[in-house]
Each structure stands twice: as C-alpha cells, then as structure tokens.
Amino acid sequence: MKDLALCRDCARARGVFDPRKLSLSHNVFPAELSGEVEEFIRRMLDGVLSEGDEEGIGEKSSPLPDLLTKCPTCNYSLENYRELGMLGCPECYKIFASELTSPQGSSNLETMAHDPGAAPDFGDSPDMERKRLETLLQIAVNEENYEEAARLRDLIKTLPKT
Amino acid sequence: MKKGDFQRLAVNPPAYANYFGQPRVLLGTLGIVELNINGFPFPGWSTVEKSRQVAHIILPVLNKLKGVNWSFQSEMSELDSIQRRFLLERMQITYAMAARNEACHVLINDKQDMEAYVNDEEELLILRFFPGEEDSISRAEDTCRKLRDELTELLPVARHPKFGYLSACPEKTGSGLWYSFLLHTPAMQILNGNRQLQTELEQLVPMDPQPLFPRGNGAHAGLYWLHTYTISFGKAARRTMEKLHIAVNDIIALERRARTRLLMEPKKRQKFLALLEKMLVKTERGEVKTFNASLEALSALQLGHELGLLRARRSKASTTKLFSAAYFDIAPTSLALKQKLLSPRRRHEARIDYLRKLVHEKLELQPTFRQQKS
C-alpha cells in the first residue's frame, strides 16, 4: 500500500474527490485486466452514485467472477481446466495455482507441491542453481516477501563463484 | 522453410530400425525433452500468429545446437498426406503433429536418431534415441539433461520455481524430460505372454504400452513401446524411473526365459517348430500379404534364425540387417511412397513378392530340425 499526503488542490488534481477518475486497478491487477476492472469499478460506482439507474449492478451480472476464473494471457478458463485437465499457457499456473494445488485439483501436482524434490533436481550445476535461486529471489522481492528474499540472498552467497 | 530431401530421408530407415531383431530385447531408450516458451499459450490453445512467433524463437536456437546436424526440416503444411503418414508410421511424428499445418515444424537429424517438433503438443519436443540395453538408459539421462540445460540457457523457457518446467498437462509439470523404452518380445508373443505381462507390470508402475510399429491398436510381433502414463518429478520421478527400470529388467528376463522355454520344453518347442514350418510354407506360397501378418512372419522367422532353428545362406550380421530393413520396406506408406503403390491389392502383391525373395532367395532359410511330413 502506498500512502500519499496531498493538499486539497493536489488531491482534486489527482481526482481523489471524484472516485470515477481514481485508477486503482493499475496497481492491483495485471495490465491486461486493468481496462476491464476499471470498467467494472466505474459501473459499480455509477450504480451506487445514481440511485434508480436501470443498469445498476443489482440488475446486471458483474464481470468480476469471469475475471477471477480466466487467464488474461490465453483467455483459458477454470472450467476448461476442470473439463480437460490441461492448461492454456504458463501464466495459467499462477492464475489457477490454488485450484491446481487443492485436493480437487491435480492430486499429482498437490503431492509435488509438498514434495521438496518437486522442482527439477537432476543434479543442476552451480550456475543453474544460482539462476534458479536468483529467479526465486526476484519473485520473493516482487511479492514483497522480504524474509524469504533474505534467506535466498544468503543461499546465493554460499554458492561457489564462477 | 523446407530443408533436405524427403526421398533421401525415406530411403534410410530411422536409427532404431537397425536394432530390430538383434538378440537383444530392449531395442533402446527414447529420451524426450519437452519445453515451452514463457508468455505464449500452449500450442493446443494458441493462434497461428502466436505459434509463428514461437517458431521464430525456437528454430534459430535448434539450428545452433552443438553437434546436431538437422538434415531434414519442414513446416507441416509443406508435407503431403502420404509423407505425413510415412513419418507417422515410422514414429517420426505424433498423431497430433500429423494433423497440423502452419507454424508447426519437424526437424530430423542426419542419423535419424534425433527429432524435434515445434508446436506439437508442447512448443518444443525433442526425441533422442539411444540404442542398446546395457547403458542406453544412463546415456539417455545424461544427454537429455545436457540438452535440456543447453536449451534452458538459450531459450526463455517456461519454468516455475516450485513446479519446475511447465507443460500443458499439469500432471507432467516439472518434467522437461522423460524416457520410454522400445522393446521386442517375439518369444512372449508366441507364448501369449505379453498380455499377462502387461497386467502384472501395470500393478508395479502405471504405464502405457503402445505398439512400436506399426502405429495403431495392438502390438504386433511383440514390438512395443513402454512409457509411463504420467510422470511427476523430483523425488517422485526418480521413484517412478526406478520402478520402470525394474519393470524393463523383468521384461528382458521374461523374454529370455520364454526363448529358453521355446527351445527346451518339448511341447513349446513342437509348437514353435510347427509355426516356423508354417511360415516358411506360407511365404513360399504367397499367403502372407497383410502388413500385420508379414510382421508376425518376419518376427517368428528371425527368432527361429537367432535360436539356431533356421539356417541362412548369409552371415548372421547380414541376415539381421536384411530382416531389420524388411520390417520397414513392407510397411504400407513405405510401399506407397517408394513404389507408388496406392491400392491395398498392389501392396499385397508387392509384399508377397518381397517376402518370397527375402526368405527363399536372398536368405534361403532352411530348417535345422527334421520337418514333419504334412
């Protein structure tokens, strides 16, 4: 979360007093989804702000459930996965992670997720191991998981230099 | 882009053909490396445009691979239906690949022991054949791992820190590579032992025995291809592979025992000798005409020769070579492609002629046992 201290004029300039101009979605959702999220927020606020609006959210189904069950990269849905047992693209692994590791999802994947040997461990070279840890570190930093990032940083330091 | 001559490819059989009918049971190991590119849909869900982009990323890297000389490279849209069927029959493309066109590429190396598919079931699939039974598994493991690591260095592959290499099927997550085994068990086929064996093995490790040659239902002449249904990786993969190793060693032992039984047990021996006699007569009279029947005949006669029950005019090495080539020469699309024989009747005639010449003229196979009077 980002705190901003703004004077009245600056706040007005940034549209804080007009919620329809406030673009939260860029910070929360992936870029591909931000347009749809903004549209959803705009319609929701329209519904709240203009009472009696015939197109209020109570009367029209919200696009939100679709957003949560569809992959933004390949448009592949959770229903597709449940039906076919296959995924649409590498991004789907992140979008449907909870489903994949749930008991209702792939039991094999669930076992793997709890198996420390799940990631490829065919005797990776120090170079490969370093790359792997650096990727993990980057992910931890992006997720602001600083404890994990510190642990990974220390692990990388222990690797022999090439 | 098309590179290399298809006819030249067709004249030379794939590497595993050279091991048909050797006294070994395990013809070899097939190492398979599968990778996907980050940020693109898996081929089954991709648009042609996206698949083209993937091909543009992958093809230059494949052409730069150390020590690999691709002698044939083609987009699937450039191959006609007979050429596709031909590659499918020789296990050089998959069924999924045979149905594809734009943006899907097949590459085959000069020795025909390595193939790459771009935009098949995964964005990149490399098959590598390792002959023999003693060290083929460990060699497959080493070489495929190096290949996978080299490709990981050169390509932006889809890999998850927890799940490993990513593929369309999440049950194969973390794979990157897996192995399958090419087997020839003619003695067990004759003793009807393959079905029983399959049931027993399935209890040990979940696996999917498929016919090696021809593609289709039912393994003929005891030629089949054994691989696991699904494979999970890391420790689980090692456990599966260990079980598969045990299973393959069991199969080798059982086939050798079946060969001994065919020689030593009087009833079995009589049955086998009768079969050999029948095959000699049938090939001479021109009664073996379908592909499957021809495979069964070749397999039985070759086993008879290996066990010393049939004598050939040529050396053992030369006989084995002729037998090995025969399995491929009599295949439907091979006859269609090389001799332009498109009707089944003409192919039957060609097969009858081929087998008669091979068995009775080139090899002059003769029984070393006393033939029964019919």
Interface residues (C-beta under 8 A of the other chain):
Chain A: T73 C74 Y76 G85 M86 L87 G88 C89 P90 E91 Y93 L100 G105 S106 N108 L109 T111 M112 A113 D115 P116 G117 A118 A119 P120 D121 F122 G123 D124 S125 M128 R132 T135 L136 I139
Chain B: N36 N38 G39 F40 P41 F42 G44 W45 S46 E141 R145 D149 T152 A158 R159 H160 P161 K162 F163 G164 Y165 L166 A168 C169 P170 E171 T173 G174 G176 L177 T230 S232 F233 G234 K235 A236 A237 R238
